[in-house]
Amino acid sequence: MTAQLKAVTAQADGLEEVRARLEGLRARFGHLEGRALLEAMIGDAFPGKIAVVSSFGAESAVLLHLVASIDPTVPVLFLNTGKLFGETLRYRDRLQSVLGLTDVRSLHPHPEDEKALDPKGDLWTRDPDQCCNLRKVLPLERGLRGFEAEITGRKRFQTRARAEMRPIEWFEGRFKVNPLASWTLEELSAYVEAHNLPKHPLVSDGYLSIGCMPCTARVQPGGEYRSGRWVGRDKDECGIHGNGLTDGAGI
């Protein structure tokens, strides 16, 4: 057997192993959501090998409160792109304190990448996809090394691409857990009120989905939930979650 054939065979065997594990996880836990799914993933499926990815945005308090109530030591990965609203940074600090999160990690673009790709800090004006890759995708790839799974706060109502996502997925070498996939905006708001959680200060100012400052605008009355993101561009994802249908590599 040639080296190339061995490599192809090993890759196929690896995909079959992942497929089997994904199917097993879905069979055991795929019917769960919210706290029940988080408890299973954090304590059973991926103990010590799972992290939360959070933007500390408009609805982030719900997921972070659920995680903190189960295990406040679970790592929380926060993409500090260098282009965020000051309100978001202060909100991160407040939530960390209120919820008792002990391991919030701020991920930054690599200085050499920033120097080479965006020396003037204006890449977002010319190529927002490349800017997201520099400031979000690459730092998150580095931050997730060593973890088998990541917890996201994605919901099906947010975008068309997310409408079909499942509670447990696989994408680019890692399991994705989406405990709030089926939650509605009304359910999220009710949870925040029931638990008296701090709200992102920009929500009351018309920002419904909050990302980087240059690429986030207020949503006009009656506008779609994410219509304030990348206004005027054919773009509604930053790239860290693929296209939302995250059973990649044929799985």
C-alpha positions in Angstrom: 0.0 0.0 0.0 1.4 3.4 -1.0 1.8 6.2 1.5 -0.9 8.2 -0.3 -3.4 5.3 -0.2 -2.6 4.8 3.5 -3.4 8.4 4.2 -6.7 8.2 2.3 -7.6 5.0 4.1 -6.7 6.5 7.5 -8.8 9.6 6.7 -11.8 7.4 5.8 -11.5 5.4 8.9 -11.3 8.6 11.0 -14.5 9.9 9.4 -16.3 6.7 10.1 -15.2 6.9 13.7 -16.5 10.4 13.9 -19.7 9.5 12.2 -20.3 6.7 14.7 -19.6 9.0 17.6 -21.9 11.7 16.3 -24.7 9.2 15.7 -24.2 7.8 19.2 -24.3 11.3 20.8 -27.5 12.2 18.9 -29.1 8.9 19.9 -28.4 9.5 23.6 -28.7 13.3 23.8 -30.2 14.6 20.6 -33.7 15.0 22.1 -32.4 17.3 24.8 -32.0 21.1 24.8 -31.1 24.0 27.1 -29.8 23.0 30.5 -30.4 19.3 30.1 -28.2 19.2 27.0 -25.5 21.3 28.6 -25.4 19.1 31.6 -24.9 16.0 29.4 -22.2 17.6 27.2 -20.2 19.2 30.0 -20.4 16.4 32.6 -20.8 13.3 30.4 -19.8 13.6 26.8 -16.8 16.0 26.9 -15.7 16.5 30.5 -12.8 19.0 30.6 -12.7 19.1 26.7 -15.5 21.5 26.0 -15.6 25.4 25.8 -18.2 28.0 25.3 -17.8 30.5 22.4 -19.6 33.7 23.3 -19.8 37.2 21.8 -21.2 38.7 25.0 -23.8 40.1 22.7 -27.5 40.7 23.0 -28.6 37.3 24.2 -25.4 35.9 25.5 -26.5 36.1 29.2 -28.9 33.2 28.8 -26.3 30.7 27.6 -23.7 31.9 30.0 -26.1 31.8 33.0 -27.0 28.2 32.1 -23.3 27.2 31.8 -22.3 29.0 35.0 -25.1 27.3 36.9 -23.7 23.9 35.9 -20.0 24.6 36.1 -18.6 28.1 36.2 -15.1 26.8 35.4 -16.0 25.9 31.8 -13.7 28.0 29.6 -15.5 30.8 27.8 -13.8 32.0 24.6 -14.5 35.6 23.7 -13.3 37.1 20.4 -11.9 40.5 21.2 -11.5 41.6 17.6 -10.2 45.1 18.3 -13.3 46.5 16.6 -15.9 46.0 19.3 -18.2 48.5 21.0 -16.9 49.7 24.4 -20.3 48.7 25.8 -19.6 45.1 24.8 -16.3 45.0 26.7 -17.9 46.5 29.8 -20.8 44.0 29.5 -18.4 41.1 29.3 -16.8 42.3 32.5 -20.1 42.7 34.3 -21.5 39.3 33.2 -18.2 37.6 34.2 -18.6 39.1 37.7 -22.3 38.6 38.1 -22.3 35.0 36.9 -19.1 34.0 38.6 -17.4 32.8 35.5 -13.8 31.8 36.4 -12.2 31.3 33.0 -13.1 33.9 30.4 -10.4 34.0 27.7 -10.1 37.0 25.3 -8.8 35.9 21.9 -7.1 38.6 19.8 -5.9 38.6 16.2 -2.2 37.6 16.0 -0.1 40.8 15.7 1.8 39.5 12.7 -1.4 38.6 10.9 -2.8 42.1 11.7 0.4 43.8 10.5 0.4 41.8 7.3 -3.3 41.9 6.4 -4.7 45.0 8.0 -1.9 47.5 8.9 -4.2 50.5 8.7 -7.2 48.8 10.4 -9.5 49.5 7.5 -9.8 46.0 6.0 -13.5 45.9 7.0 -14.2 48.6 4.4 -12.7 46.7 1.6 -13.1 43.0 2.4 -15.3 42.2 5.4 -15.0 38.5 4.8 -11.2 38.7 5.1 -11.5 41.0 8.1 -13.8 38.5 9.9 -11.3 35.7 9.0 -8.4 37.7 10.5 -10.2 38.9 13.6 -12.5 36.0 14.4 -11.9 32.8 12.5 -8.1 32.5 12.9 -8.1 33.5 16.6 -10.9 31.1 17.4 -9.1 28.2 15.6 -6.1 28.8 17.9 -8.3 29.2 21.0 -10.1 25.9 20.4 -7.0 23.8 20.1 -7.2 21.0 22.6 -11.0 21.1 22.9 -13.1 18.3 21.4 -16.3 20.4 21.4 -17.6 23.9 21.5 -20.9 25.3 22.8 -22.5 28.0 20.8 -25.4 30.3 21.4 -26.8 30.0 17.8 -30.6 29.9 17.3 -32.6 28.7 14.3 -34.6 31.9 14.1 -31.5 34.1 13.5 -30.6 33.3 9.9 -31.8 31.2 7.0 -28.5 29.2 7.2 -29.2 28.3 10.8 -32.8 27.2 10.3 -31.9 23.6 9.9 -29.1 23.2 12.5 -29.3 20.4 15.0 -28.5 20.4 18.7 -25.3 18.3 18.2 -23.2 18.7 15.0 -19.7 18.2 13.6 -17.7 20.7 11.7 -14.1 21.0 10.8 -12.7 18.6 13.3 -14.8 19.4 16.3 -18.3 18.8 17.7 -20.6 21.8 18.0 -23.3 21.9 20.7 -26.3 24.2 20.2 -28.4 24.1 23.3 -30.5 27.1 22.4 -31.2 26.1 18.8 -35.0 25.9 19.1 -35.4 28.8 21.5 -37.4 31.8 20.3 -36.6 35.5 21.0 -39.6 35.6 23.3 -38.3 32.6 25.3 -34.9 34.2 25.6 -36.3 37.5 26.8 -38.5 35.6 29.3 -35.5 33.8 30.7 -33.5 37.0 31.1 -36.4 38.6 33.0 -37.1 35.5 35.2 -33.4 35.4 36.3 -33.0 39.1 36.4 -29.9 39.0 34.2 -28.0 42.1 33.0 -28.9 43.2 29.5 -26.5 44.5 26.9 -26.8 48.3 27.1 -27.0 48.6 23.3 -30.2 46.6 22.9 -32.4 49.4 24.3 -30.7 51.7 21.7 -32.0 49.6 18.8 -29.1 47.2 18.3 -30.7 43.7 18.2 -27.7 41.7 17.0 -24.4 43.1 18.1 -21.0 42.5 16.5 -18.1 44.7 15.6 -18.8 48.5 15.8 -18.0 49.3 12.1 -20.3 46.6 10.8 -23.2 46.8 13.2 -26.1 49.3 12.8 -29.4 49.9 14.6 -32.3 47.8 13.3 -35.2 49.9 12.0 -38.6 49.4 13.5 -40.1 46.2 11.9 -36.7 45.2 10.5 -35.4 41.6 10.6 -33.4 40.5 13.7 -30.0 40.6 12.0 -30.7 43.3 9.5 -28.3 45.6 11.3 -25.3 43.4 10.6 -23.2 44.1 7.5 -25.8 46.5 6.1 -25.8 46.7 2.3 -23.7 43.6 1.9 -24.6 40.0 0.9 -23.3 38.7 4.2 -25.0 37.5 7.4 -22.3 35.2 9.0 -18.8 36.0 10.1 -17.4 32.6 9.2 -16.7 31.0 12.6 -19.8 28.8 12.3 -19.5 27.8 8.6 -22.9 28.0 6.9 -24.9 26.7 9.8 -25.3 23.2 8.3 -22.3 21.9 10.2 -22.2 18.2 9.5 -19.1 18.8 7.4 -16.8 16.4 5.6 -19.7 14.2 4.4 -20.9 13.4 7.9 
